[in-house]
Amino acid sequence: MCAACYLAWMYPKTQSEVVKLIYNLKTVRNVNQMPVINARQELLKVGYLKPVDGYKLRGQKFTSTAKPYIEYLQKEMKEKRSRIKMRKKDKKAIEIIYNSEWFRELFQDRYLRDPRTGDEIIEVWRVYRTEKGRLVVDDVLYLIATILNNISTVASVIWSHLKDELRQEFTLPSVDDLVKAGDFDAMISEYHGDIDEAMLSVFYRRLHNCGKLIGKIVAENIGVGIMLIPQKIAWILMRAGRPQHTAQGWGPVALTSPECDKPREERRVYLNELGEFYEVDEDDEDEIFEDEGFF
């Protein structure tokens, strides 16, 4: 129950709203709320949940914190013996992105209720509902790590495409820039006019169409924010969750191929002809990190 509650509270809600979402109800009347109450208390106790704008007598909203994700990320990097060092300011930058409205919008109720996104929710997010309608999450931190891994991998693919194929130079904000700003949403607003959003929309559509290299939910929501993740932070976020080797390999092909804009059946023929999945050796990635001075 704690995992489902943590996911539900990724977008600010009252306790009643969480009960409705988890049990797929329209009203909380005659519902045993104790499992959610106990989960809320436990999450608050360990710092994985916090009240929004202080405590209130009525209509109190809560939101999940970045603490468990950062702990999970550190554990994954240690187990994989990653040579990237995650310093205090890197954790702060990750927390700023994690707490942004830009990222939290991916966890709106409509994506956990809407049957049209059901396949993606079940297959990619590992979220499903029981026969009685209760929301179940297999591994909420792996889920979130995989989403951030996917976003960061796609960002890396697009950065490389702009630089190597289109010869476009774009200066990414540094970790220090983000920490100093302290607000990822404000940074997006500041840089919004400097980024070709229509071009990015084409990229996202192609990446989704060609082998679902980017999920539908992510493709519909990430906008220009993906271009403002500091490069070191992107590399760190790629060290946890499900590896996006397919996106790294097919991504450049998808971005340059007009075939990915064609109707579904024609795309399928093209993908079958292409017929090869690429993988990235982690040792090769470490060479990239070393060149960038990330160790």
C-alpha positions as CSV (number, residue, x, y, z in Angstrom):
1,M,0.0,0.0,0.0
2,C,2.9,2.4,0.7
3,A,4.1,2.1,-2.9
4,A,0.7,2.8,-4.3
5,C,0.3,5.8,-2.0
6,Y,3.7,7.1,-2.8
7,L,2.8,6.9,-6.5
8,A,-0.6,8.5,-6.0
9,W,1.0,11.4,-4.1
10,M,3.6,12.1,-6.8
11,Y,1.0,14.6,-7.8
12,P,-0.4,16.6,-4.8
13,K,-3.6,15.3,-3.4
14,T,-5.7,15.1,-0.2
15,Q,-6.1,11.8,1.5
16,S,-9.7,11.4,0.2
17,E,-8.4,11.9,-3.4
18,V,-5.8,9.2,-2.9
19,V,-8.4,6.8,-1.5
20,K,-10.6,7.5,-4.6
21,L,-7.7,6.9,-7.0
22,I,-6.3,3.8,-5.3
23,Y,-9.8,2.1,-5.0
24,N,-11.1,3.6,-8.3
25,L,-14.1,5.2,-6.5
26,K,-16.2,8.3,-6.9
27,T,-16.9,8.7,-3.1
28,V,-15.1,7.7,0.1
29,R,-18.3,6.9,1.9
30,N,-18.3,3.4,3.6
31,V,-14.7,2.8,2.6
32,N,-12.1,1.6,5.1
33,Q,-9.4,4.3,4.8
34,M,-7.1,2.9,7.5
35,P,-4.7,1.2,5.0
36,V,-4.1,4.6,3.4
37,I,-4.0,6.4,6.7
38,N,-1.4,4.0,8.0
39,A,0.7,4.3,4.8
40,R,0.5,8.1,4.9
41,Q,1.7,8.1,8.5
42,E,4.6,5.7,7.7
43,L,5.6,7.8,4.6
44,L,5.6,11.0,6.7
45,K,7.6,9.4,9.5
46,V,10.5,8.4,7.1
47,G,10.4,11.7,5.1
48,Y,9.0,10.2,1.9
49,L,5.9,12.4,2.1
50,K,5.4,16.0,3.1
51,P,2.4,18.3,3.6
52,V,1.9,21.0,0.9
53,D,2.1,24.5,2.1
54,G,2.1,23.5,5.8
55,Y,-0.6,21.7,7.8
56,K,-4.2,22.8,7.4
57,L,-7.4,21.8,9.3
58,R,-9.3,21.0,6.1
59,G,-8.4,19.9,2.6
60,Q,-4.7,19.1,3.5
61,K,-2.7,18.0,0.5
62,F,0.5,15.9,0.6
63,T,3.1,15.2,-1.9
64,S,5.9,12.6,-2.3
65,T,9.5,13.7,-1.7
66,A,12.6,12.9,-3.7
67,K,14.3,11.3,-0.7
68,P,13.6,7.6,-1.5
69,Y,14.4,8.0,-5.2
70,I,17.8,9.6,-4.4
71,E,18.5,6.8,-1.9
72,Y,17.5,4.3,-4.6
73,L,19.7,6.0,-7.2
74,Q,22.7,6.0,-4.8
75,K,22.2,2.3,-4.1
76,E,21.9,1.4,-7.8
77,M,25.1,3.4,-8.6
78,K,27.0,1.7,-5.8
79,E,25.9,-1.8,-6.8
80,K,26.8,-1.2,-10.5
81,R,30.1,0.3,-9.3
82,S,29.4,3.4,-11.3
83,R,32.4,5.7,-11.5
84,I,30.3,8.9,-11.7
85,K,30.3,10.8,-8.4
86,M,27.0,12.1,-7.2
87,R,27.9,15.1,-5.1
88,K,25.7,17.2,-2.8
89,K,24.8,19.8,-5.5
90,D,24.0,16.9,-7.9
91,K,21.4,15.6,-5.4
92,K,20.0,19.1,-5.0
93,A,19.7,19.5,-8.8
94,I,17.9,16.1,-9.0
95,E,15.6,17.1,-6.2
96,I,14.7,20.4,-8.1
97,I,13.8,18.5,-11.3
98,Y,12.0,15.8,-9.3
99,N,9.8,18.3,-7.5
100,S,9.0,20.4,-10.6
101,E,5.5,20.7,-12.0
102,W,7.1,19.6,-15.3
103,F,8.0,16.2,-14.0
104,R,5.0,15.7,-11.6
105,E,2.5,16.2,-14.4
106,L,3.4,12.8,-15.7
107,F,1.7,11.4,-12.6
108,Q,-1.7,12.9,-13.0
109,D,-4.7,10.8,-12.1
110,R,-5.9,10.5,-15.7
111,Y,-3.0,8.4,-16.7
112,L,-3.7,5.8,-13.9
113,R,-7.4,5.8,-14.8
114,D,-7.5,6.2,-18.6
115,P,-7.9,2.7,-20.3
116,R,-6.3,4.2,-23.5
117,T,-2.9,4.2,-21.8
118,G,-3.5,1.0,-20.0
119,D,-0.9,-1.1,-21.9
120,E,1.8,1.4,-21.2
121,I,0.9,1.7,-17.6
122,I,1.0,-2.1,-17.1
123,E,4.0,-3.0,-19.3
124,V,6.3,0.0,-18.7
125,W,5.2,1.4,-15.4
126,R,4.3,-2.0,-13.7
127,V,1.1,-0.6,-12.4
128,Y,-2.2,-2.5,-12.6
129,R,-5.6,-2.9,-10.9
130,T,-6.9,-6.0,-9.2
131,E,-10.3,-7.5,-10.1
132,K,-11.8,-5.3,-7.4
133,G,-10.2,-2.2,-8.9
134,R,-7.5,-1.5,-6.4
135,L,-4.3,0.1,-7.7
136,V,-1.2,-2.0,-7.3
137,V,2.4,-1.0,-7.9
138,D,5.1,-3.7,-8.1
139,D,8.1,-1.4,-7.6
140,V,7.4,2.3,-7.4
141,L,11.1,3.4,-7.3
142,Y,12.1,1.2,-10.2
143,L,9.1,2.7,-12.1
144,I,10.1,6.3,-11.4
145,A,13.8,5.5,-12.2
146,T,12.8,4.0,-15.5
147,I,10.8,7.0,-16.5
148,L,13.7,9.3,-15.6
149,N,16.1,7.0,-17.4
150,N,13.9,7.1,-20.5
151,I,13.7,10.9,-20.4
152,S,17.5,11.3,-19.9
153,T,18.3,8.8,-22.7
154,V,16.0,10.6,-25.1
155,A,17.6,13.9,-24.1
156,S,21.0,12.5,-24.9
157,V,19.9,11.2,-28.3
158,I,18.4,14.6,-29.2
159,W,21.5,16.5,-28.0
160,S,23.7,14.3,-30.2
161,H,21.4,14.6,-33.1
162,L,21.3,18.4,-32.9
163,K,25.0,18.7,-32.6
164,D,26.2,16.0,-35.1
165,E,23.5,15.9,-37.7
166,L,21.9,19.4,-37.7
167,R,25.1,21.2,-36.6
168,Q,23.1,23.2,-34.1
169,E,24.8,24.4,-30.9
170,F,22.8,24.6,-27.8
171,T,24.4,25.5,-24.4
172,L,22.9,23.3,-21.7
173,P,22.4,24.7,-18.2
174,S,25.0,23.5,-15.8
175,V,24.3,21.8,-12.4
176,D,25.3,25.1,-10.8
177,D,22.9,27.0,-13.0
178,L,20.0,24.8,-12.0
179,V,20.9,24.8,-8.3
180,K,21.2,28.6,-8.3
181,A,17.9,29.0,-10.1
182,G,16.3,26.6,-7.6
183,D,13.2,26.2,-9.8
184,F,13.1,24.0,-12.9
185,D,9.7,25.3,-14.0
186,A,11.0,28.9,-13.9
187,M,14.1,27.8,-16.0
188,I,11.8,26.2,-18.6
189,S,9.8,29.5,-18.8
190,E,13.1,31.5,-19.2
191,Y,14.5,29.3,-22.0
192,H,11.2,28.5,-23.7
193,G,11.6,31.0,-26.5
194,D,15.1,29.8,-27.4
195,I,14.0,26.2,-28.1
196,D,12.1,25.0,-31.2
197,E,9.1,23.2,-29.6
198,A,7.6,22.2,-32.9
199,M,10.9,20.5,-33.9
200,L,10.9,18.6,-30.6
201,S,7.3,17.5,-31.0
202,V,8.3,15.9,-34.4
203,F,11.3,14.2,-32.6
204,Y,9.0,12.8,-29.9
205,R,6.5,11.5,-32.4
206,R,9.2,9.7,-34.3
207,L,10.7,8.2,-31.2
208,H,7.3,7.0,-30.1
209,N,6.3,5.7,-33.5
210,C,9.5,3.8,-34.2
211,G,9.6,1.0,-31.7
212,K,8.1,3.0,-28.9
213,L,11.5,4.4,-28.0
214,I,9.6,7.0,-25.8
215,G,6.4,6.3,-24.0
216,K,3.1,8.0,-25.0
217,I,2.7,9.7,-21.7
218,V,6.2,11.1,-21.7
219,A,6.0,12.1,-25.3
220,E,2.8,14.1,-24.7
221,N,4.1,16.0,-21.6
222,I,7.9,16.7,-21.6
223,G,7.9,19.7,-23.9
224,V,11.1,21.7,-23.9
225,G,12.1,20.7,-20.4
226,I,14.0,17.8,-21.6
227,M,16.5,20.1,-23.2
228,L,17.3,21.8,-19.9
229,I,18.5,18.8,-17.9
230,P,22.2,19.4,-17.1
231,Q,24.2,16.8,-18.9
232,K,25.8,15.3,-15.8
233,I,22.4,14.9,-14.2
234,A,21.1,13.1,-17.3
235,W,24.0,10.7,-17.1
236,I,23.4,10.0,-13.4
237,L,19.6,9.4,-14.0
238,M,20.5,6.9,-16.7
239,R,22.3,4.7,-14.1
240,A,19.0,3.4,-12.6
241,G,15.8,1.9,-13.8
242,R,15.4,-0.1,-17.0
243,P,18.3,0.6,-19.4
244,Q,17.2,2.3,-22.6
245,H,19.6,0.5,-25.0
246,T,17.0,0.4,-27.7
247,A,16.5,4.1,-27.6
248,Q,20.2,4.8,-27.6
249,G,20.7,2.6,-30.7
250,W,17.5,3.2,-32.7
251,G,17.1,6.8,-31.6
252,P,19.4,8.5,-34.1
253,V,17.8,6.4,-36.9
254,A,14.3,7.3,-35.8
255,L,15.1,11.0,-35.7
256,T,16.5,11.1,-39.2
257,S,14.0,8.8,-40.9
258,P,10.8,10.2,-42.4
259,E,9.6,6.5,-42.4
260,C,8.7,7.1,-38.7
261,D,6.1,9.6,-39.8
262,K,4.3,7.1,-42.0
263,P,1.1,5.2,-41.1
264,R,1.5,2.3,-38.7
265,E,1.6,-0.6,-41.3
266,E,4.2,1.1,-43.4
267,R,6.3,1.8,-40.3
268,R,6.1,-1.9,-39.4
269,V,7.5,-2.9,-42.7
270,Y,10.3,-0.4,-42.3
271,L,11.1,-1.6,-38.7
272,N,11.1,-5.2,-39.8
273,E,13.6,-4.4,-42.6
274,L,15.8,-2.5,-40.2
275,G,15.6,-5.5,-37.9
276,E,18.4,-4.9,-35.5
277,F,18.5,-3.7,-31.9
278,Y,21.5,-1.8,-30.7
279,E,23.1,-2.0,-27.3
280,V,25.5,0.4,-25.6
281,D,28.4,-1.1,-23.6
282,E,28.6,0.5,-20.2
283,D,32.3,0.7,-20.5
284,D,31.9,2.9,-23.6
285,E,29.5,5.1,-21.6
286,D,32.2,5.5,-18.8
287,E,34.6,6.7,-21.5
288,I,32.1,9.4,-22.4
289,F,31.7,10.4,-18.7
290,E,35.5,10.5,-18.2
291,D,35.9,12.8,-21.2
292,E,33.3,15.1,-19.7
293,G,35.1,15.2,-16.3
294,F,32.2,13.6,-14.4
295,F,34.4,11.4,-12.1
